[in-house]
């Protein structure tokens, strides 16, 4: 995403400052407050801060959100519903009837949305049992926890909140000598490049990450050049 932002911003004649809050809402608000004084506009990727606090620190500064919606602020998101539907459809096509789901952090907008769609789509198929394993940190460490719970649940497949979590699942299953996909099928979400470098390669819901960043810059540049122009949120497809 960052590479997409940098490439498109450079083409438009803008420099880019990058700050990482490490998903800490308080640090995020401090960073936004400080950066807002130095830049023409802001792109916030998956911000964790509460809506009211985020709106308060942004004031009138032009902003575009990535992977989050907050009231009337413009946003670029992905089709989480379609991604979950494709993942569960793929597992159903392979004959799985008992599928575990490892959800992301409870305070994450996209994690809440994906969990909602997992429940909604699973409800359409009476033969399908989805086992919710709980909320986990969206890192490899979270996947290590998810794997043991998935095996204990008796599920034959696992959908992880994101690819990093899925990689943790694969590592833990390797340690336990549980074959993938022979004994347990695993699907991630995001399509990070690392997913193709492991064996077996990770099945994942592919998000157009570079395009994600580029669209955000286009959105923001339009806001800067035409402050009063009407803009609709953009939803990018997944596969």
C-alpha positions, 0 to 999 in steps of 0.5 A: 500500500505504501509503495502505491501511495509513494509512486502515485504521489511522486507522479502528482508532485507530492512528497510523502511523510510516513508514520507508523502507530503500530495500531496504538490508538493514542499514538495514532492520534498524536501522530495525526495531530503533529502531521496535520500541521505539516502536510496538505492532506492525510491518508490514514490506513486502517486507523484504530482511534474512535470516530469522535476522537479522530474527527476532533484531531482532523478538524478541517484537514483534507483526509482519505481513509483506507480500510475504514469508514468514519461518518462522512469522511471519504474512504477507499475500502475493499469488498469484504463481503465478496472476499468472505463469500469467495473464501467460504464458497471455495471451502464448500466446493472442496467439501468442507462442512465444518469451518473454523474462523479466526477473527482479528482484533475486536476494535478493528473495523475490518475485523468486525466487518469480516466477522459479520459477513462470515456469520451472514453468509454461513447462515445461508447454508444449513449444512455449513457449521462455522466455529468462531475461535475468538479475536486475535492479534493480526500477526503470526503470533495470533495464528499460532494460537488459532491453529491449536484451537482450530485443531481442537474444534474438529474443523477441517478448514480454517479461514484466518482474518489475514495472511499474517495470522494464516502464516502463523497457523501454517507454522504451528501446524508444521510443528505439530506435523499436521498436513496442509491441506491434507488434514486441514485447509487454510485460507488467509486474507490480503494477498501479501507477497510472502503468501507465495513464498512458503510451501505449500503456498497460501490460498488467500483472498487477494486485495489489490494492495498497490492499487489501494494506495494509488486510489487513495492518493487520487482521491486526496489530490482531487479533494485538494484541487477541488475542495467542494467537489462531491466524491463517493466512497470507492470499493475495490474488488477482491479475488 
